[in-house]
Amino acid sequence: MQNYAEAVKDFTERHATCLTVVFVAGVGVLAFRRWMAGAVCRSKARLEGKTVLITGANTGIGKETALDMAQRGARVILACRDMTKARIAADEIRQKSGNGNVVVKKLDLASLQSVRDLAKDVEKNEERLDILINNAGIMMCPKWKTEDGFEMQFGVNHLGHFLLTNCLLDLLKKSAPSRIVIVSSLAHERGQIHFDDINVDKDYTPQKSYRQSKLANVLFGNELATRLNGSGVTVYSLHPGVIRTELGRHLFNSFPMWKIMLAKVFMKLVKNPWEGAQTTIYCAVDESLANSSGLYYSDCAPKKPAPQALNDAAAKKLWDLSASMVGLS
């Protein structure tokens, strides 16, 4: 034992600098991981008797949000494109939450008809809708088009949710106080709305389109809050953080192998889906936000969005354009 102790001491003395660097690096990595995890929603609000609809709730932060809502006692509607995955997710949520009131409904945000069909279903069969969470999205995909001919990222991330929200407004108002939560992204800070080329046909890049769609989310939230002022329906947009989910699958597919390897290491340090869902949950249930509307949040706290997201004229112009594109009067 004495020889072992002496060997350890000798090794430590000879490699003191190296061991110090390793220790400091380890502490730094742990600190960075903790910082990346972000804040946690502390609200204990219960949701018995309330109905929550979440788009894209079969995976990632949508699924974690749905689980949280179910654990609070809500009736939870998973509005998803892939019904097989949605049913599997619903079963898991029922088992983990002990709440059997979790249902699945078909929604393909790349089809305006699918959006209208879901809205009609909800209006016909649901007595109330207390929280609408526009969570689903697509990120950095190739130049694809929706069923109606719109650029895919703008069509799914913004137009589909724009139409769905407007179609459900009467039920949300009837259920007031109610909330609309819009999941945007920090990417909006580098976005702009290309009003003269809304489908980005002239110079398409996945990044350009994604940033436009995320800026549209924030502008939509701002204009919607203005239009709903005094109705009892409040609106929140948010950045959930950098998260380990399936959302980045199209982005990584375009990377060379060395970038993919680096990305896989980096993704170990970013938020997991539970951590990524916290700001969405906060905006959906926290009691302190009951009288707030039209603000942007990150890590469970208000955050000032990019200047272009505060342009009221652009928000109004985008609303009018979106209404025209989806056929709203």
C-alpha positions as CSV (number, residue, x, y, z in Angstrom):
1,M,0.0,0.0,0.0
2,Q,2.9,2.4,0.9
3,N,4.5,1.7,-2.5
4,Y,1.2,2.3,-4.3
5,A,0.8,5.7,-2.4
6,E,4.3,6.7,-3.3
7,A,3.7,5.8,-6.9
8,V,0.6,7.9,-7.1
9,K,2.4,10.8,-5.4
10,D,5.3,10.5,-7.8
11,F,2.9,10.4,-10.8
12,T,1.0,13.4,-9.5
13,E,4.2,15.5,-9.0
14,R,5.6,14.6,-12.4
15,H,2.3,15.3,-14.3
16,A,0.9,18.2,-12.1
17,T,0.5,20.6,-15.0
18,C,-1.3,18.0,-17.2
19,L,-3.6,16.9,-14.3
20,T,-4.4,20.6,-13.6
21,V,-5.4,21.2,-17.2
22,V,-7.6,18.1,-17.3
23,F,-9.3,19.1,-14.0
24,V,-9.9,22.6,-15.2
25,A,-11.2,21.4,-18.5
26,G,-13.5,19.0,-16.9
27,V,-14.9,21.6,-14.5
28,G,-15.3,23.9,-17.6
29,V,-17.2,21.3,-19.5
30,L,-19.5,20.6,-16.6
31,A,-20.1,24.3,-16.1
32,F,-20.9,24.8,-19.8
33,R,-23.3,21.8,-19.7
34,R,-25.1,23.3,-16.7
35,W,-25.3,26.7,-18.4
36,M,-26.7,25.1,-21.6
37,A,-29.4,23.3,-19.6
38,G,-31.0,26.6,-18.8
39,A,-33.8,27.4,-16.4
40,V,-36.6,25.1,-15.2
41,C,-40.3,25.9,-14.9
42,R,-41.1,25.9,-11.2
43,S,-44.9,26.4,-11.5
44,K,-47.0,23.8,-9.7
45,A,-50.2,24.9,-11.6
46,R,-52.8,22.1,-12.0
47,L,-54.7,21.8,-15.2
48,E,-57.7,19.5,-14.3
49,G,-60.7,20.4,-16.5
50,K,-58.5,22.1,-19.1
51,T,-57.6,21.0,-22.6
52,V,-54.2,21.5,-24.2
53,L,-53.4,20.9,-27.9
54,I,-49.8,20.5,-28.9
55,T,-48.6,20.2,-32.5
56,G,-45.7,17.9,-33.2
57,A,-46.1,16.2,-29.8
58,N,-44.9,12.7,-30.7
59,T,-41.2,13.4,-30.2
60,G,-38.7,15.9,-28.8
61,I,-39.8,18.9,-26.8
62,G,-43.4,18.5,-28.0
63,K,-43.6,15.1,-26.4
64,E,-42.0,16.3,-23.1
65,T,-44.4,19.2,-23.1
66,A,-47.3,16.9,-23.6
67,L,-46.1,14.6,-20.7
68,D,-45.9,17.6,-18.4
69,M,-49.4,18.8,-19.3
70,A,-50.8,15.3,-18.7
71,Q,-49.0,15.1,-15.3
72,R,-50.8,18.4,-14.4
73,G,-54.1,16.7,-15.1
74,A,-55.0,18.2,-18.5
75,R,-56.8,16.6,-21.4
76,V,-54.0,16.5,-23.9
77,I,-54.4,16.4,-27.7
78,L,-51.3,15.3,-29.7
79,A,-51.7,16.8,-33.2
80,C,-49.3,15.0,-35.3
81,R,-48.5,14.0,-38.9
82,D,-47.1,10.5,-38.2
83,M,-50.0,8.7,-36.5
84,T,-48.1,5.6,-35.7
85,K,-45.4,7.5,-33.7
86,A,-48.2,9.6,-32.2
87,R,-50.1,6.6,-30.9
88,I,-46.9,5.2,-29.4
89,A,-46.1,8.5,-27.8
90,A,-49.6,8.8,-26.4
91,D,-49.4,5.3,-24.8
92,E,-46.1,6.3,-23.2
93,I,-47.5,9.5,-21.9
94,R,-50.6,7.8,-20.4
95,Q,-48.4,5.3,-18.7
96,K,-45.9,7.8,-17.3
97,S,-48.5,10.4,-16.2
98,G,-51.2,8.1,-15.0
99,N,-53.6,10.3,-17.1
100,G,-55.7,8.4,-19.6
101,N,-57.1,11.5,-21.1
102,V,-54.5,11.8,-23.9
103,V,-55.7,11.6,-27.4
104,V,-54.2,11.7,-30.9
105,K,-55.5,13.7,-33.9
106,K,-54.1,13.9,-37.4
107,L,-52.4,17.1,-38.5
108,D,-50.1,17.6,-41.5
109,L,-49.0,21.3,-41.4
110,A,-47.8,21.0,-45.0
111,S,-51.5,20.6,-46.0
112,L,-53.9,23.5,-45.5
113,Q,-56.8,21.0,-45.9
114,S,-55.4,18.9,-43.1
115,V,-55.2,22.0,-40.9
116,R,-58.8,22.8,-41.6
117,D,-59.9,19.2,-41.0
118,L,-58.2,19.2,-37.6
119,A,-59.7,22.5,-36.6
120,K,-63.2,21.3,-37.6
121,D,-62.7,18.1,-35.6
122,V,-61.6,20.1,-32.5
123,E,-64.4,22.6,-32.8
124,K,-67.0,19.8,-33.2
125,N,-65.7,17.4,-30.5
126,E,-64.0,19.6,-27.9
127,E,-65.9,21.7,-25.4
128,R,-63.0,23.9,-24.7
129,L,-59.4,24.7,-25.6
130,D,-57.4,26.4,-22.9
131,I,-53.8,26.1,-24.3
132,L,-52.7,25.9,-27.9
133,I,-49.0,25.1,-28.3
134,N,-47.6,25.7,-31.8
135,N,-44.6,23.4,-31.4
136,A,-44.1,21.4,-34.6
137,G,-41.5,22.5,-37.1
138,I,-39.1,21.5,-39.8
139,M,-35.5,22.8,-40.0
140,M,-32.9,23.3,-42.8
141,C,-34.6,21.0,-45.3
142,P,-33.9,21.0,-49.0
143,K,-36.0,23.2,-51.4
144,W,-39.3,21.3,-50.9
145,K,-42.9,22.5,-51.3
146,T,-46.0,21.9,-49.3
147,E,-49.1,20.4,-50.8
148,D,-50.3,23.9,-51.6
149,G,-47.1,24.9,-53.3
150,F,-45.5,27.0,-50.6
151,E,-41.9,26.7,-49.6
152,M,-41.8,23.9,-46.9
153,Q,-40.2,25.7,-43.9
154,F,-42.3,28.8,-44.3
155,G,-45.4,26.7,-45.0
156,V,-45.0,24.3,-42.0
157,N,-43.4,26.6,-39.4
158,H,-45.6,29.6,-40.1
159,L,-48.5,29.3,-42.5
160,G,-49.8,26.0,-41.1
161,H,-49.8,27.3,-37.5
162,F,-51.2,30.7,-38.7
163,L,-54.2,29.0,-40.2
164,L,-54.7,26.6,-37.3
165,T,-54.5,29.3,-34.7
166,N,-57.0,31.5,-36.6
167,C,-59.4,28.6,-37.0
168,L,-59.4,27.8,-33.3
169,L,-59.7,31.4,-32.0
170,D,-63.4,31.2,-31.3
171,L,-62.9,28.2,-29.1
172,L,-59.9,29.8,-27.4
173,K,-62.0,32.9,-26.7
174,K,-64.9,30.8,-25.4
175,S,-62.4,29.1,-23.0
176,A,-60.8,32.3,-21.8
177,P,-58.5,32.8,-19.9
178,S,-56.5,30.8,-22.4
179,R,-53.1,30.9,-23.9
180,I,-51.3,30.5,-27.3
181,V,-47.7,29.5,-27.2
182,I,-45.5,29.8,-30.3
183,V,-42.2,28.0,-30.4
184,S,-39.8,30.2,-32.4
185,S,-36.0,30.2,-32.3
186,L,-32.9,32.3,-31.7
187,A,-32.5,32.0,-35.5
188,H,-35.1,34.7,-35.9
189,E,-32.3,37.2,-35.0
190,R,-30.7,36.7,-38.4
191,G,-33.9,36.4,-40.3
192,Q,-35.8,38.8,-42.6
193,I,-39.2,38.5,-44.3
194,H,-38.7,38.4,-48.1
195,F,-42.1,40.0,-49.0
196,D,-41.2,40.1,-52.7
197,D,-40.0,36.5,-52.7
198,I,-41.8,34.8,-49.8
199,N,-41.1,31.3,-51.1
200,V,-37.4,32.1,-51.5
201,D,-37.4,31.0,-55.1
202,K,-34.7,33.4,-56.3
203,D,-31.8,32.4,-53.9
204,Y,-32.9,29.5,-51.7
205,T,-30.7,28.3,-48.9
206,P,-32.1,26.2,-46.0
207,Q,-30.7,28.7,-43.5
208,K,-32.3,31.7,-45.2
209,S,-35.7,30.0,-45.3
210,Y,-35.5,28.7,-41.7
211,R,-34.6,32.1,-40.3
212,Q,-37.4,33.8,-42.2
213,S,-39.9,31.2,-40.8
214,K,-38.7,31.7,-37.2
215,L,-38.9,35.5,-37.6
216,A,-42.4,35.0,-38.9
217,N,-43.3,33.2,-35.7
218,V,-42.3,36.1,-33.5
219,L,-44.0,38.7,-35.8
220,F,-47.2,36.5,-35.8
221,G,-47.2,36.4,-32.0
222,N,-46.8,40.1,-31.7
223,E,-49.6,40.9,-34.2
224,L,-51.9,38.2,-32.7
225,A,-51.4,39.6,-29.2
226,T,-52.4,43.0,-30.5
227,R,-55.5,41.7,-32.2
228,L,-56.5,39.6,-29.1
229,N,-56.0,42.4,-26.6
230,G,-58.9,42.3,-24.1
231,S,-60.2,39.0,-25.3
232,G,-58.7,36.9,-22.4
233,V,-56.5,35.1,-24.8
234,T,-52.8,35.7,-24.2
235,V,-49.9,35.0,-26.6
236,Y,-46.3,34.0,-26.0
237,S,-43.4,33.3,-28.4
238,L,-40.1,31.7,-27.3
239,H,-36.7,30.3,-28.0
240,P,-36.4,26.8,-26.5
241,G,-32.6,26.6,-26.6
242,V,-30.3,24.4,-28.6
243,I,-31.7,20.9,-28.1
244,R,-30.8,17.3,-28.8
245,T,-33.8,16.3,-31.0
246,E,-34.7,15.1,-34.5
247,L,-35.2,18.6,-35.7
248,G,-31.7,19.0,-37.0
249,R,-31.7,15.8,-39.1
250,H,-31.7,17.6,-42.4
251,L,-28.9,20.0,-41.4
252,F,-26.6,17.2,-40.3
253,N,-27.2,15.2,-43.5
254,S,-25.6,18.0,-45.4
255,F,-22.4,18.0,-43.3
256,P,-19.1,16.4,-44.3
257,M,-18.1,13.5,-42.0
258,W,-15.7,15.6,-39.9
259,K,-18.4,18.1,-39.1
260,I,-20.9,15.3,-38.3
261,M,-18.4,13.9,-35.7
262,L,-17.9,17.4,-34.1
263,A,-21.6,17.9,-34.1
264,K,-22.2,14.6,-32.3
265,V,-19.8,15.6,-29.6
266,F,-21.3,19.1,-29.3
267,M,-24.9,17.7,-29.1
268,K,-23.9,15.8,-26.0
269,L,-23.5,19.2,-24.2
270,V,-26.7,20.9,-25.3
271,K,-30.2,20.6,-23.8
272,N,-32.0,17.3,-23.8
273,P,-35.7,17.4,-24.7
274,W,-36.9,17.7,-21.1
275,E,-34.7,20.8,-20.6
276,G,-35.7,22.2,-24.0
277,A,-39.4,22.0,-23.1
278,Q,-39.1,24.1,-19.9
279,T,-39.7,27.5,-21.5
280,T,-42.7,26.2,-23.5
281,I,-44.1,24.8,-20.2
282,Y,-43.4,28.1,-18.4
283,C,-45.3,30.1,-21.0
284,A,-48.2,27.6,-21.0
285,V,-48.8,27.4,-17.2
286,D,-46.9,29.9,-15.1
287,E,-49.3,32.0,-13.1
288,S,-47.1,35.1,-13.2
289,L,-47.7,35.4,-16.9
290,A,-51.5,35.6,-16.7
291,N,-51.6,39.3,-17.6
292,S,-48.7,39.3,-20.0
293,S,-49.1,39.0,-23.8
294,G,-47.0,39.5,-26.9
295,L,-43.6,39.0,-25.3
296,Y,-40.7,36.8,-26.3
297,Y,-39.1,34.4,-23.8
298,S,-35.9,32.4,-23.4
299,D,-34.9,30.2,-20.4
300,C,-38.1,30.9,-18.6
301,A,-37.7,34.7,-18.7
302,P,-38.6,37.5,-21.0
303,K,-36.0,38.4,-23.6
304,K,-35.9,41.2,-26.0
305,P,-36.2,39.8,-29.6
306,A,-34.3,41.1,-32.6
307,P,-35.2,44.7,-33.8
308,Q,-36.8,43.3,-37.0
309,A,-39.2,41.2,-34.8
310,L,-40.5,44.4,-33.2
311,N,-41.5,46.0,-36.4
312,D,-45.3,46.5,-36.1
313,A,-45.7,47.5,-39.8
314,A,-43.9,44.3,-40.9
315,A,-46.1,42.2,-38.5
316,K,-49.3,43.7,-40.0
317,K,-48.0,43.2,-43.5
318,L,-47.0,39.6,-42.8
319,W,-50.5,39.0,-41.3
320,D,-52.2,40.3,-44.4
321,L,-50.0,38.3,-46.7
322,S,-50.4,35.1,-44.7
323,A,-54.2,35.5,-44.6
324,S,-54.2,35.9,-48.4
325,M,-52.0,32.8,-48.9
326,V,-54.1,30.5,-46.7
327,G,-57.4,31.9,-47.9
328,L,-58.6,33.7,-44.7
329,S,-60.9,36.6,-45.2
